[in-house]
Amino acid sequence: MVAHVRLGTAIAFPPKPHLDHIGMPPDVVALRVEGLAPAAIRLVWRKQESSRATARFVHYATTAHAAAA
C-alpha cells in the first residue's frame, strides 16, 4: 500500500497501528483524519495464486472476520 502511495498511484487510510508497524518512509506524509465511518475492506489476490502462505492468510482473515461478525 505504501509503495503505491510512494509511486503516486494511490492514497490510503491505514489505521495508526499499521503505520507504527511498517514505519513511514521519509517521502510519505501521514496526517490524522477524524470523522471517517468504518469502512468495508476487501481481500484481493491473483486468481491463479498457488502460494500456501496466501492460502493460509486468506483462511485466517476470513475466519477472523467471521468470528468478529
mmCIF file of the N, C-alpha and C atoms, coordinates in Angstrom:
data_MODEL
# 
_entry.id   MODEL 
# 
loop_
_atom_site.group_PDB 
_atom_site.id 
_atom_site.type_symbol 
_atom_site.label_atom_id 
_atom_site.label_alt_id 
_atom_site.label_comp_id 
_atom_site.label_asym_id 
_atom_site.label_entity_id 
_atom_site.label_seq_id 
_atom_site.pdbx_PDB_ins_code 
_atom_site.Cartn_x 
_atom_site.Cartn_y 
_atom_site.Cartn_z 
_atom_site.occupancy 
_atom_site.B_iso_or_equiv 
_atom_site.pdbx_formal_charge 
_atom_site.auth_seq_id 
_atom_site.auth_comp_id 
_atom_site.auth_asym_id 
_atom_site.auth_atom_id 
_atom_site.pdbx_PDB_model_num 
ATOM 1   N N  . MET A 1 1  ? 0.830   -1.177  0.000   1.00 0.00 ? 1  MET A N  1 
ATOM 2   C CA . MET A 1 1  ? 0.000   0.000   0.000   1.00 0.00 ? 1  MET A CA 1 
ATOM 3   C C  . MET A 1 1  ? 0.883   1.252   0.000   1.00 0.00 ? 1  MET A C  1 
ATOM 4   N N  . VAL A 1 2  ? 1.855   1.295   0.892   1.00 0.00 ? 2  VAL A N  1 
ATOM 5   C CA . VAL A 1 2  ? 2.733   2.467   0.952   1.00 0.00 ? 2  VAL A CA 1 
ATOM 6   C C  . VAL A 1 2  ? 3.529   2.601   -0.343  1.00 0.00 ? 2  VAL A C  1 
ATOM 7   N N  . ALA A 1 3  ? 3.859   1.478   -0.970  1.00 0.00 ? 3  ALA A N  1 
ATOM 8   C CA . ALA A 1 3  ? 4.585   1.534   -2.247  1.00 0.00 ? 3  ALA A CA 1 
ATOM 9   C C  . ALA A 1 3  ? 3.759   2.271   -3.298  1.00 0.00 ? 3  ALA A C  1 
ATOM 10  N N  . HIS A 1 4  ? 2.458   2.024   -3.339  1.00 0.00 ? 4  HIS A N  1 
ATOM 11  C CA . HIS A 1 4  ? 1.593   2.727   -4.301  1.00 0.00 ? 4  HIS A CA 1 
ATOM 12  C C  . HIS A 1 4  ? 1.492   4.211   -3.957  1.00 0.00 ? 4  HIS A C  1 
ATOM 13  N N  . VAL A 1 5  ? 1.459   4.525   -2.685  1.00 0.00 ? 5  VAL A N  1 
ATOM 14  C CA . VAL A 1 5  ? 1.446   5.935   -2.285  1.00 0.00 ? 5  VAL A CA 1 
ATOM 15  C C  . VAL A 1 5  ? 2.747   6.601   -2.738  1.00 0.00 ? 5  VAL A C  1 
ATOM 16  N N  . ARG A 1 6  ? 3.861   5.923   -2.520  1.00 0.00 ? 6  ARG A N  1 
ATOM 17  C CA . ARG A 1 6  ? 5.160   6.481   -2.929  1.00 0.00 ? 6  ARG A CA 1 
ATOM 18  C C  . ARG A 1 6  ? 5.240   6.686   -4.435  1.00 0.00 ? 6  ARG A C  1 
ATOM 19  N N  . LEU A 1 7  ? 4.598   5.798   -5.203  1.00 0.00 ? 7  LEU A N  1 
ATOM 20  C CA . LEU A 1 7  ? 4.595   5.937   -6.664  1.00 0.00 ? 7  LEU A CA 1 
ATOM 21  C C  . LEU A 1 7  ? 3.626   6.998   -7.157  1.00 0.00 ? 7  LEU A C  1 
ATOM 22  N N  . GLY A 1 8  ? 2.747   7.473   -6.256  1.00 0.00 ? 8  GLY A N  1 
ATOM 23  C CA . GLY A 1 8  ? 1.767   8.472   -6.653  1.00 0.00 ? 8  GLY A CA 1 
ATOM 24  C C  . GLY A 1 8  ? 0.543   7.881   -7.310  1.00 0.00 ? 8  GLY A C  1 
ATOM 25  N N  . THR A 1 9  ? 0.341   6.566   -7.169  1.00 0.00 ? 9  THR A N  1 
ATOM 26  C CA . THR A 1 9  ? -0.804  5.924   -7.797  1.00 0.00 ? 9  THR A CA 1 
ATOM 27  C C  . THR A 1 9  ? -1.948  5.666   -6.824  1.00 0.00 ? 9  THR A C  1 
ATOM 28  N N  . ALA A 1 10 ? -1.782  6.058   -5.556  1.00 0.00 ? 10 ALA A N  1 
ATOM 29  C CA . ALA A 1 10 ? -2.835  5.802   -4.574  1.00 0.00 ? 10 ALA A CA 1 
ATOM 30  C C  . ALA A 1 10 ? -2.700  6.734   -3.379  1.00 0.00 ? 10 ALA A C  1 
ATOM 31  N N  . ILE A 1 11 ? -3.792  6.864   -2.671  1.00 0.00 ? 11 ILE A N  1 
ATOM 32  C CA . ILE A 1 11 ? -3.779  7.427   -1.326  1.00 0.00 ? 11 ILE A CA 1 
ATOM 33  C C  . ILE A 1 11 ? -4.337  6.325   -0.436  1.00 0.00 ? 11 ILE A C  1 
ATOM 34  N N  . ALA A 1 12 ? -4.126  6.412   0.852   1.00 0.00 ? 12 ALA A N  1 
ATOM 35  C CA . ALA A 1 12 ? -4.569  5.333   1.729   1.00 0.00 ? 12 ALA A CA 1 
ATOM 36  C C  . ALA A 1 12 ? -5.046  5.887   3.059   1.00 0.00 ? 12 ALA A C  1 
ATOM 37  N N  . PHE A 1 13 ? -5.891  5.129   3.716   1.00 0.00 ? 13 PHE A N  1 
ATOM 38  C CA . PHE A 1 13 ? -6.385  5.449   5.048   1.00 0.00 ? 13 PHE A CA 1 
ATOM 39  C C  . PHE A 1 13 ? -6.092  4.279   5.985   1.00 0.00 ? 13 PHE A C  1 
ATOM 40  N N  . PRO A 1 14 ? -4.813  3.977   6.221   1.00 0.00 ? 14 PRO A N  1 
ATOM 41  C CA . PRO A 1 14 ? -4.496  2.844   7.094   1.00 0.00 ? 14 PRO A CA 1 
ATOM 42  C C  . PRO A 1 14 ? -4.681  3.214   8.565   1.00 0.00 ? 14 PRO A C  1 
ATOM 43  N N  . PRO A 1 15 ? -4.973  2.224   9.404   1.00 0.00 ? 15 PRO A N  1 
ATOM 44  C CA . PRO A 1 15 ? -5.055  2.506   10.833  1.00 0.00 ? 15 PRO A CA 1 
ATOM 45  C C  . PRO A 1 15 ? -3.665  2.816   11.396  1.00 0.00 ? 15 PRO A C  1 
ATOM 46  N N  . LYS A 1 16 ? -3.613  3.630   12.430  1.00 0.00 ? 16 LYS A N  1 
ATOM 47  C CA . LYS A 1 16 ? -2.335  4.029   13.013  1.00 0.00 ? 16 LYS A CA 1 
ATOM 48  C C  . LYS A 1 16 ? -1.461  2.844   13.409  1.00 0.00 ? 16 LYS A C  1 
ATOM 49  N N  . PRO A 1 17 ? -2.002  1.783   14.022  1.00 0.00 ? 17 PRO A N  1 
ATOM 50  C CA . PRO A 1 17 ? -1.128  0.655   14.363  1.00 0.00 ? 17 PRO A CA 1 
ATOM 51  C C  . PRO A 1 17 ? -0.409  0.069   13.148  1.00 0.00 ? 17 PRO A C  1 
ATOM 52  N N  . HIS A 1 18 ? -1.050  0.117   11.991  1.00 0.00 ? 18 HIS A N  1 
ATOM 53  C CA . HIS A 1 18 ? -0.397  -0.368  10.765  1.00 0.00 ? 18 HIS A CA 1 
ATOM 54  C C  . HIS A 1 18 ? 0.813   0.497   10.432  1.00 0.00 ? 18 HIS A C  1 
ATOM 55  N N  . LEU A 1 19 ? 0.640   1.792   10.517  1.00 0.00 ? 19 LEU A N  1 
ATOM 56  C CA . LEU A 1 19 ? 1.753   2.700   10.222  1.00 0.00 ? 19 LEU A CA 1 
ATOM 57  C C  . LEU A 1 19 ? 2.879   2.531   11.237  1.00 0.00 ? 19 LEU A C  1 
ATOM 58  N N  . ASP A 1 20 ? 2.522   2.331   12.502  1.00 0.00 ? 20 ASP A N  1 
ATOM 59  C CA . ASP A 1 20 ? 3.539   2.119   13.529  1.00 0.00 ? 20 ASP A CA 1 
ATOM 60  C C  . ASP A 1 20 ? 4.337   0.853   13.240  1.00 0.00 ? 20 ASP A C  1 
ATOM 61  N N  . HIS A 1 21 ? 3.656   -0.157  12.715  1.00 0.00 ? 21 HIS A N  1 
ATOM 62  C CA . HIS A 1 21 ? 4.306   -1.439  12.449  1.00 0.00 ? 21 HIS A CA 1 
ATOM 63  C C  . HIS A 1 21 ? 5.249   -1.372  11.245  1.00 0.00 ? 21 HIS A C  1 
ATOM 64  N N  . ILE A 1 22 ? 4.813   -0.743  10.172  1.00 0.00 ? 22 ILE A N  1 
ATOM 65  C CA . ILE A 1 22 ? 5.619   -0.748  8.944   1.00 0.00 ? 22 ILE A CA 1 
ATOM 66  C C  . ILE A 1 22 ? 6.655   0.369   8.913   1.00 0.00 ? 22 ILE A C  1 
ATOM 67  N N  . GLY A 1 23 ? 6.442   1.415   9.698   1.00 0.00 ? 23 GLY A N  1 
ATOM 68  C CA . GLY A 1 23 ? 7.343   2.561   9.630   1.00 0.00 ? 23 GLY A CA 1 
ATOM 69  C C  . GLY A 1 23 ? 7.019   3.415   8.412   1.00 0.00 ? 23 GLY A C  1 
ATOM 70  N N  . MET A 1 24 ? 7.286   4.679   8.523   1.00 0.00 ? 24 MET A N  1 
ATOM 71  C CA . MET A 1 24 ? 6.965   5.591   7.427   1.00 0.00 ? 24 MET A CA 1 
ATOM 72  C C  . MET A 1 24 ? 8.230   5.983   6.680   1.00 0.00 ? 24 MET A C  1 
ATOM 73  N N  . PRO A 1 25 ? 8.244   5.787   5.368   1.00 0.00 ? 25 PRO A N  1 
ATOM 74  C CA . PRO A 1 25 ? 9.371   6.281   4.567   1.00 0.00 ? 25 PRO A CA 1 
ATOM 75  C C  . PRO A 1 25 ? 9.425   7.806   4.674   1.00 0.00 ? 25 PRO A C  1 
ATOM 76  N N  . PRO A 1 26 ? 10.606  8.390   4.558   1.00 0.00 ? 26 PRO A N  1 
ATOM 77  C CA . PRO A 1 26 ? 10.733  9.843   4.714   1.00 0.00 ? 26 PRO A CA 1 
ATOM 78  C C  . PRO A 1 26 ? 9.992   10.653  3.654   1.00 0.00 ? 26 PRO A C  1 
ATOM 79  N N  . ASP A 1 27 ? 9.662   10.041  2.518   1.00 0.00 ? 27 ASP A N  1 
ATOM 80  C CA . ASP A 1 27 ? 8.980   10.784  1.459   1.00 0.00 ? 27 ASP A CA 1 
ATOM 81  C C  . ASP A 1 27 ? 7.463   10.591  1.469   1.00 0.00 ? 27 ASP A C  1 
ATOM 82  N N  . VAL A 1 28 ? 6.925   10.020  2.556   1.00 0.00 ? 28 VAL A N  1 
ATOM 83  C CA . VAL A 1 28 ? 5.481   9.814   2.689   1.00 0.00 ? 28 VAL A CA 1 
ATOM 84  C C  . VAL A 1 28 ? 4.990   10.577  3.907   1.00 0.00 ? 28 VAL A C  1 
ATOM 85  N N  . VAL A 1 29 ? 3.876   11.265  3.757   1.00 0.00 ? 29 VAL A N  1 
ATOM 86  C CA . VAL A 1 29 ? 3.294   12.055  4.840   1.00 0.00 ? 29 VAL A CA 1 
ATOM 87  C C  . VAL A 1 29 ? 2.026   11.368  5.331   1.00 0.00 ? 29 VAL A C  1 
ATOM 88  N N  . ALA A 1 30 ? 1.870   11.302  6.649   1.00 0.00 ? 30 ALA A N  1 
ATOM 89  C CA . ALA A 1 30 ? 0.651   10.741  7.237   1.00 0.00 ? 30 ALA A CA 1 
ATOM 90  C C  . ALA A 1 30 ? 0.027   11.786  8.145   1.00 0.00 ? 30 ALA A C  1 
ATOM 91  N N  . LEU A 1 31 ? -1.237  12.060  7.908   1.00 0.00 ? 31 LEU A N  1 
ATOM 92  C CA . LEU A 1 31 ? -1.984  13.007  8.726   1.00 0.00 ? 31 LEU A CA 1 
ATOM 93  C C  . LEU A 1 31 ? -3.152  12.281  9.374   1.00 0.00 ? 31 LEU A C  1 
ATOM 94  N N  . ARG A 1 32 ? -3.473  12.677  10.595  1.00 0.00 ? 32 ARG A N  1 
ATOM 95  C CA . ARG A 1 32 ? -4.630  12.098  11.275  1.00 0.00 ? 32 ARG A CA 1 
ATOM 96  C C  . ARG A 1 32 ? -5.904  12.616  10.605  1.00 0.00 ? 32 ARG A C  1 
ATOM 97  N N  . VAL A 1 33 ? -6.819  11.719  10.318  1.00 0.00 ? 33 VAL A N  1 
ATOM 98  C CA . VAL A 1 33 ? -8.104  12.069  9.724   1.00 0.00 ? 33 VAL A CA 1 
ATOM 99  C C  . VAL A 1 33 ? -9.184  11.607  10.702  1.00 0.00 ? 33 VAL A C  1 
ATOM 100 N N  . GLU A 1 34 ? -10.044 12.529  11.096  1.00 0.00 ? 34 GLU A N  1 
ATOM 101 C CA . GLU A 1 34 ? -11.105 12.184  12.035  1.00 0.00 ? 34 GLU A CA 1 
ATOM 102 C C  . GLU A 1 34 ? -12.455 12.254  11.342  1.00 0.00 ? 34 GLU A C  1 
ATOM 103 N N  . GLY A 1 35 ? -13.416 11.515  11.883  1.00 0.00 ? 35 GLY A N  1 
ATOM 104 C CA . GLY A 1 35 ? -14.774 11.585  11.380  1.00 0.00 ? 35 GLY A CA 1 
ATOM 105 C C  . GLY A 1 35 ? -15.110 10.594  10.284  1.00 0.00 ? 35 GLY A C  1 
ATOM 106 N N  . LEU A 1 36 ? -14.176 9.716   9.929   1.00 0.00 ? 36 LEU A N  1 
ATOM 107 C CA . LEU A 1 36 ? -14.476 8.718   8.908   1.00 0.00 ? 36 LEU A CA 1 
ATOM 108 C C  . LEU A 1 36 ? -15.261 7.566   9.532   1.00 0.00 ? 36 LEU A C  1 
ATOM 109 N N  . ALA A 1 37 ? -16.282 7.146   8.844   1.00 0.00 ? 37 ALA A N  1 
ATOM 110 C CA . ALA A 1 37 ? -17.037 5.987   9.302   1.00 0.00 ? 37 ALA A CA 1 
ATOM 111 C C  . ALA A 1 37 ? -16.223 4.723   9.022   1.00 0.00 ? 37 ALA A C  1 
ATOM 112 N N  . PRO A 1 38 ? -16.430 3.670   9.817   1.00 0.00 ? 38 PRO A N  1 
ATOM 113 C CA . PRO A 1 38 ? -15.745 2.406   9.496   1.00 0.00 ? 38 PRO A CA 1 
ATOM 114 C C  . PRO A 1 38 ? -16.078 1.986   8.074   1.00 0.00 ? 38 PRO A C  1 
ATOM 115 N N  . ALA A 1 39 ? -15.123 1.410   7.405   1.00 0.00 ? 39 ALA A N  1 
ATOM 116 C CA . ALA A 1 39 ? -15.313 1.033   6.002   1.00 0.00 ? 39 ALA A CA 1 
ATOM 117 C C  . ALA A 1 39 ? -15.093 -0.453  5.807   1.00 0.00 ? 39 ALA A C  1 
ATOM 118 N N  . ALA A 1 40 ? -15.816 -1.012  4.872   1.00 0.00 ? 40 ALA A N  1 
ATOM 119 C CA . ALA A 1 40 ? -15.587 -2.408  4.493   1.00 0.00 ? 40 ALA A CA 1 
ATOM 120 C C  . ALA A 1 40 ? -14.294 -2.478  3.688   1.00 0.00 ? 40 ALA A C  1 
ATOM 121 N N  . ILE A 1 41 ? -13.521 -3.503  3.914   1.00 0.00 ? 41 ILE A N  1 
ATOM 122 C CA . ILE A 1 41 ? -12.313 -3.703  3.125   1.00 0.00 ? 41 ILE A CA 1 
ATOM 123 C C  . ILE A 1 41 ? -12.462 -4.998  2.343   1.00 0.00 ? 41 ILE A C  1 
ATOM 124 N N  . ARG A 1 42 ? -11.675 -5.136  1.341   1.00 0.00 ? 42 ARG A N  1 
ATOM 125 C CA . ARG A 1 42 ? -11.716 -6.331  0.503   1.00 0.00 ? 42 ARG A CA 1 
ATOM 126 C C  . ARG A 1 42 ? -10.357 -7.005  0.523   1.00 0.00 ? 42 ARG A C  1 
ATOM 127 N N  . LEU A 1 43 ? -10.376 -8.298  0.575   1.00 0.00 ? 43 LEU A N  1 
ATOM 128 C CA . LEU A 1 43 ? -9.171  -9.104  0.478   1.00 0.00 ? 43 LEU A CA 1 
ATOM 129 C C  . LEU A 1 43 ? -9.049  -9.521  -0.982  1.00 0.00 ? 43 LEU A C  1 
ATOM 130 N N  . VAL A 1 44 ? -7.931  -9.191  -1.608  1.00 0.00 ? 44 VAL A N  1 
ATOM 131 C CA . VAL A 1 44 ? -7.776  -9.407  -3.048  1.00 0.00 ? 44 VAL A CA 1 
ATOM 132 C C  . VAL A 1 44 ? -6.469  -10.144 -3.306  1.00 0.00 ? 44 VAL A C  1 
ATOM 133 N N  . TRP A 1 45 ? -6.513  -11.135 -4.196  1.00 0.00 ? 45 TRP A N  1 
ATOM 134 C CA . TRP A 1 45 ? -5.313  -11.835 -4.595  1.00 0.00 ? 45 TRP A CA 1 
ATOM 135 C C  . TRP A 1 45 ? -5.493  -12.328 -6.015  1.00 0.00 ? 45 TRP A C  1 
ATOM 136 N N  . ARG A 1 46 ? -4.381  -12.750 -6.639  1.00 0.00 ? 46 ARG A N  1 
ATOM 137 C CA . ARG A 1 46 ? -4.436  -13.228 -8.020  1.00 0.00 ? 46 ARG A CA 1 
ATOM 138 C C  . ARG A 1 46 ? -5.269  -14.503 -8.101  1.00 0.00 ? 46 ARG A C  1 
ATOM 139 N N  . LYS A 1 47 ? -6.103  -14.598 -9.116  1.00 0.00 ? 47 LYS A N  1 
ATOM 140 C CA . LYS A 1 47 ? -6.979  -15.759 -9.286  1.00 0.00 ? 47 LYS A CA 1 
ATOM 141 C C  . LYS A 1 47 ? -6.185  -17.064 -9.381  1.00 0.00 ? 47 LYS A C  1 
ATOM 142 N N  . GLN A 1 48 ? -5.041  -17.022 -10.036 1.00 0.00 ? 48 GLN A N  1 
ATOM 143 C CA . GLN A 1 48 ? -4.246  -18.230 -10.224 1.00 0.00 ? 48 GLN A CA 1 
ATOM 144 C C  . GLN A 1 48 ? -3.184  -18.418 -9.127  1.00 0.00 ? 48 GLN A C  1 
ATOM 145 N N  . GLU A 1 49 ? -3.295  -17.711 -8.021  1.00 0.00 ? 49 GLU A N  1 
ATOM 146 C CA . GLU A 1 49 ? -2.322  -17.812 -6.918  1.00 0.00 ? 49 GLU A CA 1 
ATOM 147 C C  . GLU A 1 49 ? -2.300  -19.232 -6.360  1.00 0.00 ? 49 GLU A C  1 
ATOM 148 N N  . SER A 1 50 ? -1.097  -19.778 -6.170  1.00 0.00 ? 50 SER A N  1 
ATOM 149 C CA . SER A 1 50 ? -0.969  -21.130 -5.632  1.00 0.00 ? 50 SER A CA 1 
ATOM 150 C C  . SER A 1 50 ? -0.117  -21.173 -4.360  1.00 0.00 ? 50 SER A C  1 
ATOM 151 N N  . SER A 1 51 ? 0.240   -20.023 -3.845  1.00 0.00 ? 51 SER A N  1 
ATOM 152 C CA . SER A 1 51 ? 1.080   -19.948 -2.646  1.00 0.00 ? 51 SER A CA 1 
ATOM 153 C C  . SER A 1 51 ? 0.340   -20.470 -1.415  1.00 0.00 ? 51 SER A C  1 
ATOM 154 N N  . ARG A 1 52 ? 0.974   -21.358 -0.678  1.00 0.00 ? 52 ARG A N  1 
ATOM 155 C CA . ARG A 1 52 ? 0.389   -21.855 0.566   1.00 0.00 ? 52 ARG A CA 1 
ATOM 156 C C  . ARG A 1 52 ? 0.287   -20.731 1.587   1.00 0.00 ? 52 ARG A C  1 
ATOM 157 N N  . ALA A 1 53 ? 1.247   -19.809 1.569   1.00 0.00 ? 53 ALA A N  1 
ATOM 158 C CA . ALA A 1 53 ? 1.207   -18.677 2.501   1.00 0.00 ? 53 ALA A CA 1 
ATOM 159 C C  . ALA A 1 53 ? -0.018  -17.806 2.233   1.00 0.00 ? 53 ALA A C  1 
ATOM 160 N N  . THR A 1 54 ? -0.324  -17.575 0.964   1.00 0.00 ? 54 THR A N  1 
ATOM 161 C CA . THR A 1 54 ? -1.515  -16.803 0.618   1.00 0.00 ? 54 THR A CA 1 
ATOM 162 C C  . THR A 1 54 ? -2.767  -17.546 1.060   1.00 0.00 ? 54 THR A C  1 
ATOM 163 N N  . ALA A 1 55 ? -2.824  -18.834 0.831   1.00 0.00 ? 55 ALA A N  1 
ATOM 164 C CA . ALA A 1 55 ? -3.986  -19.629 1.247   1.00 0.00 ? 55 ALA A CA 1 
ATOM 165 C C  . ALA A 1 55 ? -4.169  -19.575 2.759   1.00 0.00 ? 55 ALA A C  1 
ATOM 166 N N  . ARG A 1 56 ? -3.083  -19.671 3.519   1.00 0.00 ? 56 ARG A N  1 
ATOM 167 C CA . ARG A 1 56 ? -3.178  -19.578 4.985   1.00 0.00 ? 56 ARG A CA 1 
ATOM 168 C C  . ARG A 1 56 ? -3.672  -18.207 5.406   1.00 0.00 ? 56 ARG A C  1 
ATOM 169 N N  . PHE A 1 57 ? -3.151  -17.158 4.755   1.00 0.00 ? 57 PHE A N  1 
ATOM 170 C CA . PHE A 1 57 ? -3.578  -15.808 5.108   1.00 0.00 ? 57 PHE A CA 1 
ATOM 171 C C  . PHE A 1 57 ? -5.061  -15.602 4.815   1.00 0.00 ? 57 PHE A C  1 
ATOM 172 N N  . VAL A 1 58 ? -5.512  -16.040 3.656   1.00 0.00 ? 58 VAL A N  1 
ATOM 173 C CA . VAL A 1 58 ? -6.927  -15.897 3.293   1.00 0.00 ? 58 VAL A CA 1 
ATOM 174 C C  . VAL A 1 58 ? -7.787  -16.656 4.301   1.00 0.00 ? 58 VAL A C  1 
ATOM 175 N N  . HIS A 1 59 ? -7.384  -17.871 4.642   1.00 0.00 ? 59 HIS A N  1 
ATOM 176 C CA . HIS A 1 59 ? -8.128  -18.665 5.614   1.00 0.00 ? 59 HIS A CA 1 
ATOM 177 C C  . HIS A 1 59 ? -8.191  -17.944 6.963   1.00 0.00 ? 59 HIS A C  1 
ATOM 178 N N  . TYR A 1 60 ? -7.047  -17.453 7.438   1.00 0.00 ? 60 TYR A N  1 
ATOM 179 C CA . TYR A 1 60 ? -7.004  -16.745 8.721   1.00 0.00 ? 60 TYR A CA 1 
ATOM 180 C C  . TYR A 1 60 ? -7.885  -15.495 8.674   1.00 0.00 ? 60 TYR A C  1 
ATOM 181 N N  . ALA A 1 61 ? -7.758  -14.699 7.627   1.00 0.00 ? 61 ALA A N  1 
ATOM 182 C CA . ALA A 1 61 ? -8.501  -13.437 7.534   1.00 0.00 ? 61 ALA A CA 1 
ATOM 183 C C  . ALA A 1 61 ? -10.011 -13.685 7.489   1.00 0.00 ? 61 ALA A C  1 
ATOM 184 N N  . THR A 1 62 ? -10.439 -14.658 6.701   1.00 0.00 ? 62 THR A N  1 
ATOM 185 C CA . THR A 1 62 ? -11.876 -14.911 6.606   1.00 0.00 ? 62 THR A CA 1 
ATOM 186 C C  . THR A 1 62 ? -12.412 -15.536 7.885   1.00 0.00 ? 62 THR A C  1 
ATOM 187 N N  . THR A 1 63 ? -11.619 -16.367 8.548   1.00 0.00 ? 63 THR A N  1 
ATOM 188 C CA . THR A 1 63 ? -12.042 -16.943 9.829   1.00 0.00 ? 63 THR A CA 1 
ATOM 189 C C  . THR A 1 63 ? -12.153 -15.860 10.887  1.00 0.00 ? 63 THR A C  1 
ATOM 190 N N  . ALA A 1 64 ? -11.171 -14.962 10.947  1.00 0.00 ? 64 ALA A N  1 
ATOM 191 C CA . ALA A 1 64 ? -11.203 -13.862 11.920  1.00 0.00 ? 64 ALA A CA 1 
ATOM 192 C C  . ALA A 1 64 ? -12.384 -12.955 11.660  1.00 0.00 ? 64 ALA A C  1 
ATOM 193 N N  . HIS A 1 65 ? -12.674 -12.675 10.395  1.00 0.00 ? 65 HIS A N  1 
ATOM 194 C CA . HIS A 1 65 ? -13.806 -11.824 10.047  1.00 0.00 ? 65 HIS A CA 1 
ATOM 195 C C  . HIS A 1 65 ? -15.123 -12.465 10.482  1.00 0.00 ? 65 HIS A C  1 
ATOM 196 N N  . ALA A 1 66 ? -15.266 -13.757 10.210  1.00 0.00 ? 66 ALA A N  1 
ATOM 197 C CA . ALA A 1 66 ? -16.496 -14.466 10.579  1.00 0.00 ? 66 ALA A CA 1 
ATOM 198 C C  . ALA A 1 66 ? -16.663 -14.491 12.096  1.00 0.00 ? 66 ALA A C  1 
ATOM 199 N N  . ALA A 1 67 ? -15.583 -14.642 12.837  1.00 0.00 ? 67 ALA A N  1 
ATOM 200 C CA . ALA A 1 67 ? -15.657 -14.681 14.296  1.00 0.00 ? 67 ALA A CA 1 
ATOM 201 C C  . ALA A 1 67 ? -16.035 -13.311 14.864  1.00 0.00 ? 67 ALA A C  1 
ATOM 202 N N  . ALA A 1 68 ? -15.638 -12.243 14.187  1.00 0.00 ? 68 ALA A N  1 
ATOM 203 C CA . ALA A 1 68 ? -15.931 -10.898 14.674  1.00 0.00 ? 68 ALA A CA 1 
ATOM 204 C C  . ALA A 1 68 ? -17.349 -10.456 14.350  1.00 0.00 ? 68 ALA A C  1 
ATOM 205 N N  . ALA A 1 69 ? -17.978 -11.108 13.386  1.00 0.00 ? 69 ALA A N  1 
ATOM 206 C CA . ALA A 1 69 ? -19.326 -10.703 12.953  1.00 0.00 ? 69 ALA A CA 1 
ATOM 207 C C  . ALA A 1 69 ? -20.406 -11.107 13.954  1.00 0.00 ? 69 ALA A C  1 
# 
